[in-house]
């Protein structure tokens, strides 16, 4: 069964989060996702609050930019969340937007090298291992978590380029694809991920999560077009969806057919009713998606 979620965009003020998280839970939404765009809201802070305000809702962070966060700190926070809220938290890490990383004084010369070192160290720490590594970027000296999770949680990589997608297959437990990836792009991403998995001799499942830019309501098409124009993706065919629950469900199923396991509906930045949007996902779209 396809997992369906929705995004709480950091363009919304933090004080809106409690009402939206509780609305999502009451409506039966499966997953609520956050991200850490510079310089809006912290991913760990928003995720922990949403988890604390709900009982069943699963929460995903997609993504934390690794140049901003020491890997030991990320492991400590992820382990704490997993122990506090077992089975309800998904962590995604990625390169971050390089211009923003430069603004913060954290830009890496080789983002792929950093992400590889980071994923290997982070997953080792979350498995309860003591990690010593002297990489180009990640340097740990006999570091181990005092409170590792009882079972290591999955760690996704939020990536787009071919090298990074292969790396995700090699070194991550799953992959997060952005709203700028149409169904054909999901198919190609799956192929590159599988290449990386084959190179590393990995078997078993590899979850692919895809954001889908979504607008509904009487002005849905105009809002979707405005968002795509602003992001420079208006020339990409098959990207995003505007319409009623049936139209959105069809778009979700196209992504699933292309290889997505989880589809997370992302409202436009000017969504007029954020609480109504999560109800729309849970009560309108969910019954139409197998």
C-alpha positions, 0 to 999 in steps of 0.5 A: 500500500502506498504511504501518503503524507503532507508537508508543513512548509517552513514558510508558515509561522512556527506557531501554526504547527500545533493546530496543523499537527493535531488536525493531521492526526485527527484526520488520519494522515499517515505522515507529516513532513518538515524541512530545514530551509535556510533560514526559516525553521529548524527541522529537529525542533519542528519534528519533536514538537509535532511528535509530542503533540500527537500520538500516532502521526509519523513525522519525517524530516526531509531534509537536514543539510549536512554541512550545517550539522556535526554528525555526532549531534545529528546522531544524538538528536535522531537517537533521542527522537527515536527512543522518545517516539519509537517507529514514528520518525524518519530522518533525511540528510542531504547536501543543502542548497549550496548558496545557503551553505555559503551564506552560513560559512559551511559550504563544502568543496566536495558535497558528495564526499561529505555526504558519503562520509556523513552517511557512513558515520551516522548510520554506524552511530545509530547502530550503536557502534563506536566510530573512529574516522578521519575523513576529509570532512567527518572526523570522529575519535572513538565516538559512541552514543550512550543511548542508541536506538534499540533498532537503528532507524532508517536514514534517507538521503535527499539527493537529485544528481546522478552521483548522489543518487548512486551514493544513496543506493550505496550508503543510505536506507532510502532516497527522498526526491524533490517536487522538481522530479516528474515521473520519468525522473523517478524512474531514472532515479530508481535506475541510478539508485539500483546501480549504487546498490549493486555496486555496494552489494546491497539487497533488501528494500530501499524506500523512495519518497517523492514530494508532489507539488499540489494545489486544490481549490478554485484557484489551484491551477493559477497557484501551481503555475505561479509556484512553478514559474517562481522556482524555474520549473515551469518548463518541466512536463508532468510536474505537480498537480492542480485539481480535485482529489481524483486528479491528485490521486491520479498524479500520485499513482503515476509517481507510484508506477514510476517507483515511488513508495511514499508520496508526500503532497506539498502545498504551494507556498500561498496555500490559503488553508493549511489545515484544510490541505492536510484534511484534503490529503487524508480524507479526500486523496487517501481513499482513492490511492491503493 
